Amino acid sequence: MRYYFLLILIIISSSCKAQPEQNQDPDKTIKVGAENLTEYLPLLKDKKVALLANHSSLVGNTHLVDTLLSNQIGIVKVFAPEHGFRGDRPDGAKIDNTKDPKTGIPIVSMYGKNKSLPVELLEGVDVLIFDIQDVGVRFFTYISAMAYAMKSCAASGTKFIVLDRPNPNGMLVDGPMLDSAFSSYVGMLPIPAVHGLTVGELAKMINGEGWTGDNKCELTVIPVKNYDHGMPYNLPVKPSPNLPSDKAITLYPSLALFEGTVISVGRGTYQPFLQYGHPSFTDLNYSFTPVSIPNMSAKPPLENQKCYGYSFEDIDVKHGFTLKYLLDAYNKFEDKESFFLKTNYFNLLMGNDKTMQQIKSGMDEAAIEATWKPGLELYKEMRKKYLLYKDFE
């Protein structure tokens, strides 16, 4: 009987081992669009190619420009967004036309005299490739550059290819919708403050909703593999000089609102968007002093003034969009008439002038957020049409 029992166990064990594993992908690593070469190199063969790219345009550890040149793709020019082709220019710094010293390829600024892309600059260009890391926020200007590029491609008949990348805040859809009266380079598109799309999905929305003008863009999106909107994504390089870490990117949607106020978010330190404060908050123990830092912050707000405030350096933070920090600072600030900058920049960031009025009237966060709900619900329905990846809900 004992031998019979052992024989049964052996048979069962062998049977279990013989069962094939179901739905097992041997490679779950996220592969950004630029890494899926076989999907887009054939589209570029014998074409005159331009790029809208920067330092984040990587194929592994190699820049997209070098990757394309090594595959005998003819690059005629590169368009550079805010922060420049190398991503080392401070926010707002004018970007000049130049040449890449390594390849000799002309680099044309889209953040200088013109922030748009004049159609004539696409003469002799068959295909324009967009490959830039976004962070999922309406006022992050790379998506404005993409929108301008798509309009010009639609007008000129130039093919537009997006090499898609994950959105590190892709699990969020929140904030007020843009009021068209407050359209600007920090908010061009009629989307919420935190839009919940990759650049590829957003490009599909721009095209599908007719935001390119009279003509649609001839659009191709090379998708990310092994990605969905519920996934965290650690960026291999910082997307701009003042977003130095994943935590800063997580906090950016909420803390960037301070840029329209007298409160410092730590520009001029090595912890931007990881802290905030003001010289008048002297009852707080934490402090920092903004200074000019080459290639990062030139003449930051409250330069050389000791600011007292809060640090998130040692605090766990979750993805989200909140007015909590802004409201706390406003309530703490004594001279409320001078809290918001006179430049109207806060309204441009929010995409409306209602939020400022609501804060001044004493509305709490829940009441303000409730006014966003109707617009957000309509947007979420529209968004579903353009999703390339499994949603977070």
Secondary structure, 3 states (H helix, E strand, C coil): CHHHHHHHHHHHHHHHHHCCCCCCCCCCCCECHHHCHHHHHHHHCCCEEEEEECCCCEECCEEHHHHHHHCCCEEEEEEECCCCCCCCCCCCCCCCCEECCCCCCEEEECCCCCCCCCHHHHCCCCEEEEECCCCCECCCCHHHHHHHHHHHHHHHCCEEEEECCCCCCCCCCEEEECCHHHCECCECCCCEEECCCCHHHHHHHHHHCCCCCCCCCCEEEECCECCCCCCCCCCCCCCCCCCCCHHHHHHHHHHHHHHHECCECCCCCCCCCCEEEECCCCCCCEEECCCCECCCECCCCCCCCCEEEEECCCCCCCCCCCCHHHHHHHHHCCCHHHCECCCCHHHHHHCCCHHHHHHHCCCCHHHHHHCCHHHHHHHHHHHHCCCCCCCCC
